[in-house]
Amino acid sequence: MTEQDFNRIVNTIINLYKPIVAAKGAVLKSNNLWTDSTVNASAQQVGSNWIVNMYGGLARRAEVTPDGFAMVVCHELGHHLGGFPFYGDNIVTGK
């Protein structure tokens, strides 16, 4: 994957979801960290900013296709939009 592909995939998805996030009173942003070799992705909330962190190390893995990478962006958005996690009738507490 090239840096151009990386940015196009992240930005396209983020731009599609900005109005949905705005309707929830937040601002959707992405950190497109192409030069970071971390093989991961993450989501964080800082005040009303909902942030998706996408790392170039993940995108550059040979096993990661453009579609697979797009799925990871959507997965991270799910952390913001999915609400608090539940399992059956019990709240998942991480304990």
Stockholm file with secondary structure:
# STOCKHOLM 1.0

chainA/1-95         MTEQDFNRIVNTIINLYKPIVAAKGAVLKSNNLWTDSTVNASAQQVGSNWIVNMYGGLARRAEVTPDGFAMVVCHELGHHLGGFPFYGDNIVTGK
#=GR chainA/1-95 SS CCHHHHHHHHHHHHHHHHHHHHHTTCEEEEEEETTCCCCCEEEEEETTEEEEEEEHHHHTSTTCCHHHHHHHHHHHHHHHHSCSCEETTEECCCC
#=GC SS_cons        CCHHHHHHHHHHHHHHHHHHHHHTTCEEEEEEETTCCCCCEEEEEETTEEEEEEEHHHHTSTTCCHHHHHHHHHHHHHHHHSCSCEETTEECCCC
//
